[in-house]
Amino acid sequence: MRLFPFILVLTLSFSPFFVLAFLLNNSPALSTPTFRAKFGALYQHLKLHTISGYSYNFWFIARRAVYGASIGLLGGTPSMQLILQIIMSSGQLGYVLVYMPYEVYTDNLFDIVNEATVLLVMTMSCSFTAGNMDPLTASNFGFIVIGIICANIAVSLSIFIGSNL
């Protein structure tokens, strides 16, 4: 019964390494139509002539694995979960800003906007971990988060429309 969580943790822990090794080992086949049809979602629009393009998925999946592990292992300490995710999100945002791992500039821009939104909402959520927020403030916070997400959608839509004109 306890074997399943152990196998799941091992799988999540090694999946970023597996994806990176898989892409690097199959680099000659990445451009073939058959391979792209099967595995193209792993590397679509990434700069595969640079290590930053290959390693983007590593960091992307590793961040989610850390997020899952923090939920399981730090369930009683939401402030630690948030701090860990803020650090990971800052790293992800910095990675995209520095390396621009996508071939298409607008894909990098989408990632930057989305990651900045996640980082902003998580940073604002730190105020909830104290546990002493009155209901009106909590309600207002919820509306602010909705506004931030709506702004994200509007900016993303503007980027999409602007890039397709």
N, C-alpha and C positions, 0 to 999 in steps of 0.2 A: 504494500500500500504506500509506503514512503519512498519507494523506488521511483515512481513517476516524477515527483518534484525534483529529485536528484538528477534524473535524465534530462528534464526540462532545463534546469540550471546549466548543466554541461552543454547542452545544445545551444542555448542562448549565449553562453560564454565563448564558444568556439565559432559561432556563425559568422562574426565579422572577419575572422582569420580565414575561414573557409571561402567566403565570397571573394576576398582579395586574392587568395591563392588560385581560385578557380579562374578568375579573370586574367591573372598574369600567366597562368599555364596555358590558357587557350587564346592568348593574344593574336596568334596568326589567323585563327578561325573567326574572330569577332566580326569581321566585315562580310563573311559569307552569308547569303540569304537564309540558308537553312539554320545556321547557328543563331542568326539574328532573330529569326521567327521563334525559336525556342527560348532563348535567354536574353533577348534584346532589352527587356525591361530592367535588367540589372545594370545596364550601362548606357541607356538611351541618352543621347546628346552630351555625354561626358567627353572631355578631352583625353582620349586614350593614347595620345603621343607624349603625355606627361604622367609622372607618378601621382601628381595631385588629382588627376582624373580617375586613376585606378583606386586611389586610397579614399576617395570621397565616400564611397559606399561603406568602407570599413568604419569610418567615423560615424556615419549616419546610423548604421546598424548597432555599433557599439554604444552609442548614446541611448538608443532604445533598450538595449540589454541592461545598461546601468539603471535606466528608469524603472524597468521591471524588477530588477533586483532590489532597488531602493524601496519599492512598494512592499515587497515581501519581507525584506530584512529590517527596514526602518519604519514599519507600519505605525509604531507608537510615537514616532517623532517627526511630525509633518514639517517642522522647521528644518530639520536635517535633509529631508527629501527635497524641499524647495531650494535650499542652499546648493545641494549637489546638482540639481537640475539647472539652476541659474549658472553655475560654473560650466556645466556641459553645454548649455545653450550659448553662453558667451564664447566658448571655444568653437562651436559650430559656426556661429556668426563670423568670428574672426577668420576661420578657415576659408569661408566663402569670400569674404572681403579681400583677403590676401591672395588666394590662389585662383579664384574665379574658375572652378572646375568644369563648368559647362562650356560647350563650344559656342552656344548662342547667348549673347549678352542678356537678353530678356529672361532666360532661365535663371541666370545668376541673380538678376534683379528680383524675380519672384521669390527665390530662396532667401534673399536678404530681407525683403519685406516680411515674409512669413516668420522668419526666425526672430526678427526684431519684435514682432507682435507677440510671439510666444514669450520672449524674454521680458517684455514690458508687463504682460499679464502675470507671469510668475513672480516678478519683483513686487508688483502691487499686492499679490496674494500673501506676501509675508506678513501683512498686517492682520491677517486672519489667524495666524498661528498663536497669537497671544490669548485668544479666547475670550476677550472682554469687549468685543465690538457690539454696540447697541444695534437693534434691528433696523432702524432707519439708515444708519451708516452702512450696514451690510447691504441693504436694498439699493442704496445709491451706488455702492461699489459695483453691484451687479449690473446696473445700468451703464456705468462707465466702461465695464468690460464689454458689454454688448456694443457700445459706441466704438470702442477700439476695434472690435472684430468687424463691424460694419465699415469702418474706415479702411481696414485691411482689404476687405472685399472691393471697395470702391477704387483703391489704389491699384490693386491687382487687375481689376477690369480695365482701368485706364491704361495700364501697361500693355495688356493684351490687345486692346483696341488700337492703341498707338503703334504697336509693333506690326499690326496687320493692315495698316492703311497704305 
